[in-house]
Amino acid sequence: MLKRVGSLLLLFAFCCGGAAAAVPPCEPAPYLKGVPFLVDQMTSTPGPDGSIVYRHKDDPRIEVAFATTSSASVAATTRLGFAAEIANRLAPQEAASRSRGGQMLVAAIPFSPAAYRVVRRSDPEIGADRIAGQLVVYVSPGCELVATYGAPDAMLLRARFGEVVGAIDAVRDVVGRTAPSIQLRDESNAPVGYLAYLIGIGLPALAAVILTYLLNRSVAKGRPGALSKAAMLFVAVTACMVVLGSTYAGFPPALPPEIAALIVSVAACAVATCFIRSGVPLRFAISFGCAAGFAIVGYALLGWVAEPYGILLSGSCICMGSILAALWWTRATGRFMLPMR
């Protein structure tokens, strides 16, 4: 019994240790080792608070300090939202710098790893003859790597200062390869919430009711033939392949939930009605498949899905299969298309 408990404790400790090792460190040193310029061209001095200060070997007036700090979570989840949030957060500092006669430039970098840069010059707070900057990189949702750099604002030092800025950008690249940063996505005008289900499922269902009435009066009369049911089986298989292909492709948001529910409903209707002798349910399944196919194509054309090309092709196949099922139902299209007995 004691051996089993000891083994379980060792396994738990190993798992906890592996999980802890997977968490990116919130300290600057691990992200600075992969930048040769900092090692070859600058001298480093560790600070008491865990920061590391680098000075250029040829001109110690050019310096950069790296430190990490805990950060509040970013409210925005989109790239434009992140840029707007950073601009609003630093707007008071920018106004204060302008009131002192200085210049301040704020630039958000909404790509992994998310970051923002601040450049100041001609500001009495930092020295009228100096240029200073700050690059804040989100190592993780709760950790920021802050690089604060500065140099005399002299034309002769512009080239060296540019090399230091390039080294700081290289540190950001290292963070991007080793840390999760924060996840931002592109802007989208896709419907969400109840509106999404109203557009994605409600409109196709309403169109299916109207099409069912039209089919009953014009094309699909009597009992359906074997080819009509085979076409609806093709619709069901295609609908299932949409869901499976989206999952296999590794796009979690590839199918919006309302479209996934629509596709599952189409597949279920197509399969169920193929085994019903009455033609009324199959007329609705054909109409529902045709309307759903147009809705899926519309989502792809409007850019409301993450991977539009496969969804576009699948929606077209669903719509085409439904149209063929309706056409093959008509007795006038062929002498061999007899109803199933």
N, C-alpha and C positions, 0 to 999 in steps of 0.2 A: 504494500500500500504506500509506504513512504517513498519507494523508488518511483512509483507512478506519479505521486505528487511532485517529487523533485524533477522528473522529466517534464511535467506540464509547466512548472515554474521556469525551467530553462528555456522551453519553447516560447513561453510568453515573453521572457526577457529578450530572447533573440528577435521576436517579432517587433517588440517595442523599440529595440535598438535599430532595426532596419527601418522602421517608420521614422524614427528621429533622424537617421542619416539621410532620409529622403527629403527632409525639410531643408530648403536653402538657407544657409547661414546669413544672419542679419549683421554682418560685419564687413568692412571694406576689403580686408586683406585677400580673401580668396579670389576676388574679381580683378585684382591688380597684377597678379602673377603672370597672366597671359599677355601682357602688353610690353614688348621689349623696349620701347622708347623710354618708359618710366625707369627701367633698370639701367639702361645704357647712358642716357643723356641727363638724368636727374638724380639727385641725392635725396634720400628719404629720412624722415625723422618721425618716430612714433609720438603721438600725443597722449596725455594722461587719460583722455576720455575715449580711447580706442581709435581716434582718428589718425591718419597718416598724412604728413605734410611733405610734399616734393618741391624741390627748388632746382632750377636749371643750373647745370654745372658751369656753363659759360656766362650766365648772368643770373645771380641768385634773386634778383628783383622779380623774376618771373616765377611764380609759385602757384601750386594747386594743392588744396587740402581735400582729402576724401574722408567722409564720415557717413555713418548710417544712423537712421532715426526711425522710430515708429511713426506710422502715418495713419491718418484717418482714411477709412475706405472711400473710394471714389463713387459718387452717386451715379454718375453717367455710365451707361453700358455701351454706348455707341461712340464712334470716333468724333463726330461733330459735337456730340454732347460733352465728351471729354475736353475738347478744345474750348468750348464755351464755358465749362466749369473752371478751367484754369484761368481763362481771361477774366472771369468775374472775381475769382479769388485774389488775383494780383492787381486788379484795377485800382484799389486804394494806394498801393505802393507806387504804381506807375504815375498816378496823379500827384503824389507827393514829390516824386523825383522831378516831374515837369515844373512844379511850383518852385523848386529850388534852382531851376535853370538847367537841369540835367536831362539826359536822354536815357530812356529805358525801353528795351525791346523784349517782348514776351512772345515765345514761339512754342506751341504745343506740338508734340511728336506722338500722334495717336496710333503708332504702329509698334508691334512687339519688339523690344520691351517698351511699354508706354513711358514717356518722359516729357519734360518741358525744360526750356532753356530761357534764362534771363541774362541780358547783356546790358551793362550800364556804363556810361561815360559822361565826362564833364559834369559830374555830380559832386557838389561839395562834401557830401557825406562820405564818399570813398576817396576824395581828392580830385581836384579839378584837372590834374595832369595824369590821371590813371584811368585805365579801362579794366573793368571787372565783369565777371560772369559767373553763372551758376547753372549747373546741369543737374536736374533731379530725375533719377531713374527709379521706377517702381520695380524693386526686386520681387516683391510679392504684394498681395493686397494690404499687408500690414507693415511693410518695411520699405524704406526709401534709401537709396544710395545718393548722397549729395556731394557733388564735386564743386568746390568754390575756388575760382582761379582769378588771378589778376596780374597786371604788369603795367609799367609806365606806358602812357599813350604816346609813343614815339614811333616815327616812320621806320627807323632802323631796326626796331624790335618786332615789326609786324610779322616777318617770316618765322622767327623763332616762336612767337606767340601762337601763330597758326599751327605750328607743329605740336605744341602743347594741347591746343584744342582738338587736333586730330587724335592725339593719344587718349584724351578724355572720351572722344567718340568711340575709340577702340574698346575702352572699358565698358561702355554701354553694349557693344557687340558681344563681349564676354558674358555680360549679364543675360543677354538674350539667348545665349546657348546653354546656360546653366541654371536659370531661374524661371519660374512660371510667370512672373510679372502679373499684370491684370489683363483680363480678356475683354477686348473691345470688338465690336462688330460694325459693319457698315450701316448707314442709315437705310431704313426701309419704310415704305408707306403701306405695307401689308396690313390688312385689318386684323385686329386682335379682340379677344374677349367674345362677348355675345355677338358683336357685329360680324366677326369672322365666321361664326357658325351660321349666322343668317345668310351671309353671302355664299359661303362654301357649301352649305347643305340645303338651306331654305330655298334659295333661288333654283338650284337644279331640281329639287323636289316639286316646286311649283310648275316649272317648265315640263316636268315629267307628267304631271296630271293633265296639262293642256295637250301634250303630244299624245297621251293615251286616248283622249277623246277624239283627236284627229285621226289616229290610226284606226280606231274602231269604225269611223265613218268612211274611210277611204281605202286603206291598203290591207291591213291585217284582219281578215274575216275568216270565220270558221276556226277549225282546230289547226295549230301550227304544224308545219312539216318537220322532218328530221333535220334538214339543213338549217332551218331557223334555230333549232335548239343547239345544233353544233356550233353555230355562230355565237350563240350566247355563252356556251362553254368556253369558247375562245376569249370572249370578253372577261369571263371570270378568271381564266388563267393569266391573262394580261394584267388584270387588276392586282392579282396576288404577286406577280413579278414586280410590279411597281413598289410595293411595300418591301419585299425581300431585297430588291436591288438597292433601294434607298438605305436600308440597314447595312447591307454588305459594303456599300461604298464608303461608309464611315462618316456620313453627314448626319449628325443627330438632328439638326433642324431642317433636313432636306425636305421633309414632308410636314407642312403645318398640321396641327392636330385635326382641324376640320376636314382637310383633304384626305388625311389618313382614314378618318371615319367615313368619309364619302366613298372612298375606294373599297373599303371593307363592306359597306352596305351594298354597293353595286355587285361585288363578287357574290355576296350571300343571296341577293335576289336572283342573279343569273343562274346560280346552281340550283336553288330551290325550285324555281319555276320550270326548269327543264324536266322535272319529274311530275309535273301537274298536267293533267289532260286538258283542263280548261285553258282557253286562250287569253282570258282577261288578265291573270297575273303576269303572263309572259309579255303581253302588250305593255304593261306598266314597266316591266324589267327592261324591255327594249328602249322605251322612252327615257327611263331613268339612266340607262347606260349612255344614251346619246347625249342627254343634257349634262351628265357628269363628265363625259369626255370633253365637251366644249368648255366646261368650267375648269378642268385640269389644264387644258391648253391655254385658257385665259390667264390662269395663275402663272404659268411659265412665261408667257409673253409679257406680262406686267412685271416680271422679276420678283414675284412674291415667294419664290422657292430658292433654296440655296444652290441647287444643281438643276438648271432649267431644261437642259437638252434631253436627258433621259425621260424626264416627266413630260416634255412636249411630245416625244415620240409615243410614249405609252398612252397619253390622253388621246392622241390621234388614232391609235389602234383600237382603243375602247369604243370611240365614236364610230369608227369604220365598221367594227364588228356588229354594233347595234344596228347600223343602217343596213348592212347586208342581211341581218336577221329579219328586218322588216321587208326588204325587197324579196327575199326568198319565200316569204310567207304568201305572197301574191300568186294565185294559181296561174295567172296569165304569163308569168315569167318562164314557165317551163312545163312540159307535159309530164316529166318524171317526178316533179315535186309534189307528191301526194301526201295528205295528212297521215300522221302515225295512227295505226289501228290499235 
